[in-house]
Amino acid sequence: MIEFIKASLLNNVDIMDIVKIISDAYVSYARYFTEQLTLQNEGGLLKNYFWILLFISGFFFLLEIVRPWRENQARFRKDFWQDFFYMYFNFFLFSLLIFHASSSVVVGFVQDGFQRVSGIDLAKSNLMSGLPLWAVLLTGFVVRDFVQWWTHRLLHRVPFLWRFHQVHHSVKEMGFAAHLRYHWMETIVYRSIEYIPLALLGVGLYEFFLIHVITLAWGHYNHANISLSGRLTGGTLAGVIAIIALINYPSADMVNGIMIVIGAILFGVFVAGPFMKYIFNSPEMHIWHHAYDLPAGHAYGINFGLTLAIWDYIFGTAVIPTTGRDIPLGFRGDERFPDNFGKQLLHGFGK
């Protein structure tokens, strides 16, 4: 690791090259953001993250209205609009203002340093070359989720990182928008740690986009004020996967396509359904992760899964004492946590 850092930092880099990288990153991301807003992006709506995020958010908000788990909780719960703004700040404004340009420079250092130490060019690495899209997506999804699970534990275990993560845990009433209420430093931590394994595998931008959209929807589900059976979630997930597969492999005719989707839904309901709560995270499981009073022996948290629950069951951090529907949320000392968005952005730095 020391040699890697030395190789990255001591490499002779032209300052003008760095300026050009930053400038190009700002221009390209500003163009991307504008195209997303105006639906002029390549690939249309199916590859438009801005409107996909809005659609997914609207879908889960509708579920919260039609079938709320906590019926006494206000539809526009405490901090709803602040959390809604967090969604677009973290994924668009922060990327436009800071992350995209700075990460372009850092990626260059990491690629160069990693190649000097290991001899592997991350920009050209593709361990999954020749595999079908479904295999790339499945492998990339599982690897990314596993890396993020350990990163999430790190956010709870390291005091410096926990102060940033407190922004996410300051939510007092759970809803779908709480999923993306988090400190901007978490983006840097997660992306930095997951970059090398995903780059080694050769997960491209399109594959990453599909994986991210699926995990985004599941993250909304975990935080939403709803409670669905395993059979229902299994059928829905299987149906969505079948539709994505048909979009990317449009070889089946209309009748066969419909039969494939129906078959996938039936498989999800009757075969995968009984095991869904053990394989995937759920609102009933994740609400305990946000519990104000953690179970004895778990001072640093429980149920760390982002999408998959299996890691918590494997490593002994899966705990669901009761339904958890009405448990108090937050963390010790959250009464002193700032309500102001600007102060939350700076939270974690200084005393």
Secondary structure by P-SEA (a helix, b strand, c coil): caaaaaaaaaccccaaaaaaaaaaaaaaaaaaaaaaaaccccccccccaaaaaaaaaaaaaaaaaaccccccccccccaaaaaaaaaaaacccccccccaaaaaaaaaaaaaaaaaacccccccccccccccaaaaaaaaaaaaaaaaaaaaaaaaccaaaaaaaccccccccccccccccccaaaaaaaaaaaaaaaaaacccaaaaaaaaaaaaaaaaaaaccccccaaaaaaaaaaaaaaaaaaacccccaaaaaaaaaaaaaaaacccccccccccccaaaaaaaaccccccccccccccccccaaaaaaacccccccccccccccccccccccccaaaaaaccccc
